[in-house]
Amino acid sequence: MPKQDPVLANLSSDSYLGFDFGNKKIGTAVGQLMTKTASPLETIRSLNQVPDWDKITHLIKEWQPEGLIVGVSRQADGSDNPITPRILKFCRQLNGRYNLPVFQVDEALSTFEAKQMLYDDVQVSASKLWAVQDQLAAQLILQSWLNQQQT
């Protein structure tokens, strides 16, 4: 096994993964704290409302993030939506499986905003929209978190 350069060993990956959790699919994005930029990655399909942990593990290994950012959906008054408990369970599972910090971000209207951007600004077709809206929502969630961090 090759030796790792000691200077490189002390550098953090500076990467973070963002998630837009849904019962049927999970949008993912990657971002860097130093540049404060986020990019969409892929949409991971769930089977019987169970996340595809193999795909998530692959992303964790590929990007080696410092932390995970998950959008949490709540009502306007702060109370839980029907999906909020499942999102919180997903956060606990991420932390337990990967031993990485999980940061929760209010995702108020991120999927709606993603749809509007794709449909209005880029004029993506409805079928393509369904395939990529969650990735863009994850990017918006992650970008929101990155913008709030002090460098």
C-alpha positions in Angstrom: 0.0 0.0 0.0 1.5 3.4 -1.0 2.3 5.8 1.8 0.2 8.9 2.0 1.9 12.3 1.9 1.8 13.6 5.5 0.8 17.1 4.3 -2.1 15.6 2.3 -3.1 13.4 5.3 -3.7 16.6 7.4 -5.9 18.2 4.8 -9.6 17.7 5.2 -11.7 16.9 2.2 -13.7 20.1 2.7 -16.6 18.3 1.0 -20.1 18.0 2.3 -23.0 15.9 0.9 -26.5 17.3 0.8 -29.7 15.3 0.8 -33.3 16.0 -0.2 -35.1 13.1 1.4 -38.3 11.7 0.0 -40.2 8.5 0.4 -39.6 7.4 -3.2 -36.3 9.2 -4.0 -33.5 11.1 -2.4 -31.8 14.0 -4.2 -28.0 14.3 -3.5 -25.5 17.1 -4.0 -21.9 17.8 -3.2 -20.4 21.0 -2.0 -17.1 22.5 -0.7 -16.9 24.8 2.2 -13.8 26.7 0.9 -15.5 27.7 -2.3 -19.0 27.7 -0.9 -20.4 26.1 -4.0 -22.7 23.1 -4.3 -23.5 20.9 -7.3 -26.2 18.4 -7.9 -25.1 14.7 -8.0 -27.8 12.2 -8.6 -31.2 11.0 -7.6 -31.3 7.8 -5.5 -34.4 5.7 -5.8 -35.8 4.1 -2.6 -37.4 0.7 -2.6 -40.5 0.3 -0.5 -39.6 3.6 1.2 -36.1 2.2 2.2 -33.1 4.3 1.1 -30.6 2.6 -1.2 -27.9 2.4 1.4 -25.4 0.9 -1.1 -25.6 3.9 -3.3 -25.3 6.3 -0.4 -22.3 4.3 0.9 -20.7 4.6 -2.6 -21.2 8.4 -2.5 -19.7 8.6 1.0 -16.6 6.6 -0.1 -16.2 8.6 -3.3 -16.5 12.1 -1.8 -15.3 11.4 1.8 -17.3 14.3 3.2 -16.7 16.1 6.4 -20.4 16.1 7.1 -23.9 15.5 5.8 -26.6 18.1 5.3 -30.2 17.1 5.3 -33.2 19.2 4.5 -36.0 18.9 7.0 -39.5 19.8 6.0 -41.8 21.5 8.5 -45.1 23.4 8.4 -45.0 27.2 8.2 -45.7 27.3 12.0 -42.7 25.0 12.7 -44.8 21.9 13.4 -43.9 18.6 11.7 -45.1 17.6 8.3 -46.2 14.0 7.8 -42.7 13.2 6.4 -40.7 15.0 9.1 -40.4 11.9 11.4 -39.0 9.9 8.4 -36.5 12.6 7.6 -35.3 12.7 11.2 -35.0 8.9 11.2 -32.9 9.2 8.0 -30.7 11.7 9.8 -30.1 9.3 12.7 -29.4 6.5 10.3 -26.9 8.5 8.4 -25.1 9.4 11.6 -25.2 5.8 12.9 -24.0 4.2 9.7 -21.2 6.7 8.7 -20.3 8.3 12.0 -20.3 11.7 10.4 -21.9 14.9 11.7 -25.4 15.4 10.2 -26.6 19.0 10.0 -30.3 19.7 9.5 -31.4 22.6 7.4 -34.9 24.0 7.0 -35.8 23.0 3.5 -38.8 25.3 3.2 -40.0 25.1 -0.4 -36.6 23.8 -1.8 -38.3 21.2 -4.1 -40.9 23.8 -5.2 -38.1 26.3 -5.9 -36.1 23.6 -7.8 -39.2 22.8 -9.9 -39.7 26.5 -10.6 -36.1 27.1 -11.6 -36.0 24.0 -13.9 -39.4 24.6 -15.5 -39.4 28.4 -15.8 -35.7 29.3 -16.2 -34.3 26.3 -18.0 -37.6 25.1 -19.5 -37.0 21.4 -18.7 -39.7 19.0 -19.8 -42.0 17.6 -17.2 -40.5 14.1 -17.5 -37.0 15.3 -17.2 -38.1 17.6 -14.3 -39.2 14.6 -12.3 -35.8 12.9 -12.7 -33.6 15.9 -11.6 -35.7 18.1 -9.3 -34.5 16.3 -6.2 -30.9 16.8 -7.1 -31.4 20.5 -7.5 -33.4 20.6 -4.3 -30.4 18.9 -2.5 -28.1 21.5 -4.1 -30.3 24.3 -2.8 -30.4 22.8 0.7 -26.6 22.3 0.7 -25.9 25.8 -0.8 -28.1 27.3 1.9 -26.0 25.6 4.6 -22.7 26.5 3.0 -23.8 30.2 2.8 -24.4 30.2 6.5 -21.0 28.9 7.5 -18.1 31.1 8.5 -14.8 30.4 6.8 
